[in-house]
Amino acid sequence: MKIGLEIHQRLDSNKLFCDCPSILTEKDAEPNSTVYRRLHPVMSELGEIDKASAAEFSRDRVFEYQYFRGSSCLVELDEEPPHAINPDALKTVLEIALRLNARPVDELHMMRKIVIDGSNTSGFQRTAVVAMNGVMESSQGPIEIPLIAIEEESSGIVKSPGRNQIYKLDRLGIPLIEMSTTPVIKDGKHLKEVAEKLGMILRATGKVARGIGTIRQDVNVSTEGGARVELKGAQELKMLPTYVENEVNRQTELIKLIHELRKLDAFSFKPEIKDVTKTFTKTSATLISKGIENGAAVLAMKIPKHAGFLGRELQPKRRYGSELSDYAKHAGVKGIIHTDENLSKYKISEDEISAVRKAVHAAKEDAVVLVVALEKQASSALKMVAERASLDYVPEETRNPLPDGTSAYMRPLPGRARMYPETDVPSIPINSELLDEVRSSMGESLEEKEKILAKMLNPEMAKKMIKSRHLRLFDALVKGGANPKLVAVTIEDTLVSLRREGFELAHLEKSLKDLFSEYSKGLFVKAAIPDILKHMAKGSSAESVVKVYRLQKITGKELEKIADEANHNMKAIMAKHRLQVDPGELAKLISKQKKAK
């Protein structure tokens, strides 16, 4: 088994080739305008057509792009050439490269990477190698990082109605750093460690974006006798070992299945597609009858000697039939129905099954696949199923990591044929003056950062904080005068608990700066922070929450009065005024009053 990792992290700066800010619009925001595009592949510098691009082109899709004024411009619409590269983004990538002991290139040359899945209006993504031959340490030995690049983020997908897709242009053009390792990662646990440490190195700069979706991992896995497969865009760090385990199992089971099918000589067949719509004119199968009512055809095809194999499990709850169905979906259909399934769940009768098997001349050892869709789509889908079923090897492909730890086919694995030079962006020399400027502005290294945190916090919280995606926010709040321990507990414990209860701060940094600013004035006590944050999650300021819900800190003469009335019983006072009284201040007051007596 071999495992390699690619990390894509958004940088905290304006967009890469224009002056638009790197901000995302609200989820349900109305676009200012909409444009439509069809994309097609072009030949690479070597005169080749990339097979992944060819596969996307065969889907014959129309793409809709939502334009938002303030976060997009004519550059994102591909109606204007790219501006000069964002110098801040480039310096950030150079800084990270230097932290990883990589060698910067002498001159930066932008390339076009052909991408026609709709994620870019131009049909390509701009990318450039910035540095090479970096290295980082891990518990299993050094991890080489042969490539560090800068590139532009893709558009964000909104939804996929049928074959077509809708994208938002606000995300397009945000600068990314891409880093790839050599395939020396030992296993899933080691993969998680490597991904985590690379993420920590990135966050330690204080110059990368944070939040869900700002960092993505592409995991490359290959097994002996199998193939290299890319799991594209895994976001959950804790799920990486599960993805690796399931992909290794998938390939292992596929290899077994292929050996069995080879013995049966089951791969050499010519697909014959039959229209069996008339068989289902009086069917009780709602899925089929509704399709026919809407103008769909029911097409069938036999896969010789595959009976029993389509139901073979390759991943948890995903079978060989699921693999074939993934291919069929690329023609725009919702999936396939096959004879290794329990067809009674669709209410397909035994007579209907027999009639279909007879129509396609299927013997007992043959599997039969059905597709319900417009005739052209259904025919294309079955051809794709036949293409996949005829492969007597584990194919190289890009797969989509699913939330349950399994994966689904996305497209063929892209190759070198998708790259060609970018002629609209001039080359940039990476000279000693630029590198000296980057070095002079570099902050602490990850190791130095760990030592600083160890002095501020207890060992357990220091470990949490160095791994936190909110490390930069922690630094900003502490530099603003907030107590490090209180900030760390609020970010890593209090906010986590509140999220579990359904409370989420829409503007985290702004809200926490407001909270700790008011706390520094002595407006409220530590114990009130969770309650204040709950109400701030609804959009209120810290000051207004404290006033409305009467959470002001009790101190001075008022505290003395309460202590006297409670006969200096600290337990009773805290039980009644826990959210308004500082226990340390109360303890000192009670001690002072007792001594005075």
N, C-alpha and C positions, 0 to 999 in steps of 0.2 A: 504494500500500500504506500502511495505517495500523496502528500498533502502540501499544497501551497496556498498562499493567502494574498489577496489584493484588498487594499483598504482605500476607500474614497471618502474624504472628509471635506465638508464645506469650510471655506475660510471666511473670517469675519471682516469683510471689506465690501466695497461696491462691486458691481459686476465686472467680468474680466475684460470685455471689449467695448464698454460704454460707461457713461457716468451714472446710470440708473442704480438706485440703492438695492441691496440684496434683501428685500423684504417680501414676505408672502402676504397675499390678500386674504381676507376672511373667507372661510369655507363657502359661504353662500353668497358672496359678493357678485353683483351683476357686472359683466364685462362692459367696457366702453365700446368695443366692436368685436367682430368675429370674422375670421378669414378661413378659407378652405383650401386644402392642398392635396394633390396626389404626388407621391414621391417615387422615383425610379433609381435603380443602381447605375453607377458609372464604372468604367474600367479603372483599375489601380494603375500605379506608376509602371507596373510590370505587364500591363495589358490584360489583366485577369479580372473576372467578375467574382466577388466574394459569394460563397454559397449561402451564407446566412442572409445576405442582402437579396439574393435571388429567391430564397424561400419566402422572405417578407413580401417581395414584389408579386409573387404568385397569388397572394391573398387579395390583391386588387381592392385596396381599401382607400377610402376618402377620410382625410383627417381634418378635424375642426379645431381651430386655435382661438382661445379667448384672450383678448388683449386688454390689459389694465393700465390706464394712464397713471404714471407715477412709479410704476415698477417695471415698465417695458417701454421700448422705443422702436424705431425703424430697424435697428440692428437685430433685435429679436425676431422681427417680422421678416428678416432677410430681404429688406427693401433698401438697405444702406450698408456699405462695407463696414467691417469692424474697425473701431478706433484703435489707438495705440494700447498695448497691453497694460493692465492695471499694475503700476509699479509696487504698490503695497502688497498685493497678492503674490507677486513674484518674489519679493523680499522674504515674505513669510515661508514660502516653499524652500528658498535657499537656506533660511535659518534652520528649518527642520532637517534639511539635508546635512548641514554642518553638525547638528546634534547627533546625527546617525553616522558621522565620520565618512560621509559619501563624498565623492569627487565631483564638483560641479563641472558641467560641460563648458567648453570655451565659448561657444556661441549657441544661442537658443534658436531653434528652427521650428516653427509651427507646422503641424501636419493636419490633414483632414482624415478623420476616421469615418468611413461610410456607415451611416445608421439610418435605415429607412423604415423603422417601426413606428414612425410618427413622432418620436420624442424630440425631434429637432426640425424646425421649419425648412432648413436648408438641405436636409438629407445627409448631413455629416456633423460630426462633433470635432471641435478644434482641440488639439492636444500637443504637448511638446515635452520632450525629455529635458529635465533640469539638472539632474545629477545621477551618478552611477556608483555601484559598488559600495553601498552602505552596509552597516552591520550593527546588530544589537545582541545583547546577551540574553540567554534564557536558561531555565533550570536544566535543559537537555543539551546545552551547548550553544555556540554562536549561530545566529540566524542571519544569513546574507540577504541584503535588500539590493538586488542588482539594478533596480529602476525606480527613480522618483520623478514624477511628472506633474505638470500643471495642466488642467483642462477645464472646460466649461460644463456646468451642470445641465442636465436635460430638462425638458418641460415636465410639468407635473400632470399626471393623468387624472382626469375628472371622472369619466365613466366610459364604458364600451358598449354602446347600443348596437347590437348585431355585429356586423363585420367592421363597422367604423369605430373611431375613437375620438374622444374629446379631450383636449389638453389645455392647460393654463400656461401662459407665457411668463408669469411672474417669476418662476423658478429658473427659467432658461437663462444661461449665461452667468449664473453665480459661480465664482471660482472654486475649483476643487484641487486638492492635492491627491495624487494617486501613488500608492506605494505597493510594490509586489515583492514577495519573498521567493527564494528558491524552494523547490519541493522537498524540504528536509524536515518538515514538521512530523513528529512521530505518530501522534494519535489525536483524538478529539480533545482530550484534556490539555495536551500540549498546545493545540490550536487555540483554545480559549485563553491560555496564558499569553501566547504571542500576540493575539488580537488585543487583549487587555493592556499589555505593556505598550504596544504601539499607540493605542488610544491615549494612554497616560502621557506619553512623550508629546503627543499632539496638543493635549489640553494644557500641559505645563507651559507652553509658549504664551498662553492667554490670547492667542490670535486666531483661534478657530471657532466656528459657530458651535452652538450647543443646542440640545433638544432632540426630540424624537425625529428621525429621518435625516439628521445632518451628517451621520456617518453610516456607511454601508460596507459590508464585507462580502467579497466574492471568494468562495472557497473552491479550489480546484482539487479534485479527488480522482485518483486512478488506482486500480487494483491489478494484480497479476492476471493476465488473460482477459482483462476488461479494457477500459478506455479512459481517457481523460475527460472528465465531466466538470463543467463549471456550474456551481450553485450560485446564482446571480442575485445579489442584493439582500443577503441575510442581515437582519438588523439586531436581533436579540442575541447578545453575547452568550447568555446561558444556554441557548439552543444549539450552538455550534457543535458540541460533541454529539448531540442527537442527530443532526444533519449528516455528520460524517458516518456515524454508525449505520444509519438507514441507507445511505448511498452505497456503502461497502456491501451491505446485505443485498441491496437491489442488484448490484452488479454480479455478486456471487450467485444469486438465484437465477439471474439471466443466463449466466454461463452454463449452469446445470441444465436449464431449459433448452438452450441452443444445442447442447450435446445430444439431448434426447431427440430433438427434432431432426438433427442431422442423420441419426440412425434410421429415421423414418423417411428420409429423403423428402422432407416437407417444405423445403425452401424454393424449389424450382417449380413455380406455377405461374400461369398466365391468368390474370384476373378477368373474370367475366361478370359483368354487372347486369342484373335483370330488374325490370320494373315489375314489382309485385303489388302495386297499389290496389288492383281489383280484388286481390285476396282479402283486403281489409275494408271492403265497402260497408259491411255490416258488423264491424268489430266492436267489442265492448271495451277495447283499450282506448281510454280517453286521450292519452298522449298521441296516439296515431290518428284517431278520428278527428280531433281538433286540428291537427296538421293538415289532413286532407281537406277539411272544410276551408282552410286558409290558403288552399292552392298548392300544398306540398305534395310531393310524390314519395312513395315508399320504395326505395331501392335496396336490393339484396345482393350479397356476394358470398360465395363460399371460400373458405381458406382451407385447402386440402390438408388432411391429417393433423389438424390443430385442435380437434375436439378434446376438451379437458385442460388444454394449455392456457386458454384465455382466462380461465378462472384461477390460475396459479398465483398465489400471493407473492409479490416481490418486496413490498413495503407494508407496514401495518395499514390495513384497510384499502390498499391499492394493489391491483392485480395486473397481470399482463394485458388484460383487456383494457385497463385504465391507460396503459402506455399507448395502445392503438387508438383509444378515444382521444387522447391528447393530440395526436397527429391529425385526426379527423376534424378537430375543432379549428384547426388552422384554415379550413375551407369556410368557416363561418357557421358551422352547425353546432348544436348544443351538445352532441355526443353520439354514441352508438348504442345499439341494442345487440346483444350476441347470445348465442345458444348455450354458452356456459353459465349464463345467469339463470336465476329462477324467474322464468318469463310469466309465471302466474301473477307476480306482483304488478305487472303491467296490464293484467287481465287479457293476455294473449292466449287464445285457446289452443288445445292440442291439434285440432283440425287445421288451424291457421299455420301453426309451426310445420305440420306435415306438408301443407300446400307450398309453403316457401321452400322447404328442403327439396321438394320435387322440382320446383321451378328452376332452382340453381344446380340440380343434379348432384345434391350432396349425399354422400354415403354416411354411414354411422360414424366413421372416424373423422369426418369433416366438421369444422365449425362454420357457422353462418353468421354474417354480420348484416344488420339492418340500419338504414339511416332514413330519418323522416325529415325532409327539407325540400326547398325548391330543387327541381330536377338537376340543374347545373351544379348547384352547391353539393347536393347529395352525391352526385357522380364524382366530383372532385374529392370529396371526403373519403369515399371508398377507395379511390386510387391512392390516396395518401396512406390509408390503412394497409392496402396491399403492398405499398412500397416499404412500410415499416415491418410488416410481417415477413417479407422476403429477405430481410437482413440476417445473415447467419453469423453475426458478430455483434458485440456490444458497441453501439454507435457513439462517437464523440458528439456531445451536444451541450447546449446551455439549458439549465433547468431552473424552474422557479421554486424557491424554498417556500413551503406552505406552513401555516401557523402550528400544525401538529407535529412538525419535525420531518415530514415526508417531502417529496418534491414532484413537480410535474414538468413535462417537456415544454420548452419555450421555442427553441429554434436550433439549427445546426450550430456547432461551435465555429465562431468566426476565425479567419486566418489572416495571413499577411496581405491578401488581395484587397482588404478594405482600406488600406492606407495610401494616401498620395499627398504631395506637398501642398501647403496653403500658400497661395500667391498674393493674398491681400494683406498679409501681416509681415512686415520686414523682420529680418533676423536681428537678434539682440545680443551684443557681446557681453559675456559674463566676465568682466575684468576684475583686477585686484582692488580697484577703487570701490566697486559695488560690493564685493565680498567684505572689505574692511568696514564699510558702512553697516552691513548686516551684522557683523561680529560685534560692533560697538553698541548696537541696540539690543543684543540678545540678553534675556533675563537669566534666571537661574536654570541650571540643568535639572532633570528629573531627580537625580540623586541629591542635589542641593535642596530642592524643594521638599523632599522627604525629610531631610534633617531639620529644616525650618518648621515644618508641621509637627515633628516630634517634640520640639521645644514648646510649641503652643498648646498641644492637645495631649490627651492620654493616648497610649499606644493603639488601642482599638479604634478610636475615632480618627487618629492620624492615618491609619490604613484605609478607612472608609473615605476620607477626604481626598487622598491622593488618587483614588480611583474614580472619584465622583465627576460626573459631567458638569457639576456646578462649581468646580474648583476655581474658575476665574471669578465667579460671582462671590465666592467666599473671600478671595483676595481683595476684591473691590470693597466689600463691606468692612473687612478688617482694616484696610487702609483708611476707610472713612471714620474709624474710631470705635467700631463695635467690638465687643468682647469676643475673641476667637472661639472660646468654648461654647458660648451661647449661640453664636452664628452657626457653628458646625452642628450642634444638636437640633437647631431649628430646621436647617436644610436637610439633614440626613435622617432625622427621626420624626420631628413634628410634622413636616410637610408630607412625608410618606404616610403617616397615620391619617392625616386629613384627606389624602387622596383616596385611601381605602374607604373613607366615609362619604366620598363623593364631592369633596371640596377641592377646587383647583383654582389657583391664582392665574388669571389671564395674562397679567403683566408681572411676571415673577420678580425681575430685578427692581423695577420701579416700586413695587409693593413692599419688598423687603427693605429697600433704602428708606422708604417712608416709615416703616415699622421701627427700625433701629434708630432713626433720627428722633422719633418721639420718645422712645425708650431712654435714650441718652439724656433727655430733658427731665427724666424722673416722672413721666406722666402715668406710668403703670408698672406693675411688677412682672417678673418672669412668668409666674404661674398663669397670668392672663393671656399670654401670647397665643396659645392654641385657640382660645375663644375669639380673640381679636382677629386672627387670620381667617377663621370661618366666616366672619361677617365681611372681611375685606375681599373674600372670594366673590362676593356679590357686587363688588365695584365700589365699596366705600373706602374712605381714607382711614388711617389709623386713629387720627384725632377725633373724627366724627363718631367712629365706633365706640371709642372710650367714653365719649360724652353721652351718646344715646343709651348705651347699656350700663352706664354708671360703673365703669371699671377703673376710675381714677385711683391712683395710689393714695392710701391713707398714711399720713406721716405727721410729725410734729405734735402740736397740742391735741389734735383730734385722736392721734394714736395713743397718746398718754391717757386721754379720757376713756378710751375703750379698754385699755389695760387696767385702769382703776376699777371700772364697772365690772370687769370680769374677774376681779380679785387676783390679777396677774396670772391667770390660768392660761398658759400659752396654747395648750391643746384645744381648749374651748374657743379661744380667739381665732385660731387658724381654721377650725372647723366652720366657723361662721363667716370669716373674712379672708379666706384663702386667696381669692383672686384680687385682693386689694392691699394685702399686707405683705411686706418683705419679712420672711422669718428671721433673717439675720439681724435686721434692724429692731424687730420686736424683742428678740432674745437679749440684745444689748440694753434696751430700754427697761425690761423687766429686771435684769440684773442690777442696773443702776438704781432703780426704784427700791429694790429690796435692800441694797446697801445703805440707801439714804434713811431707811427706817431703823 
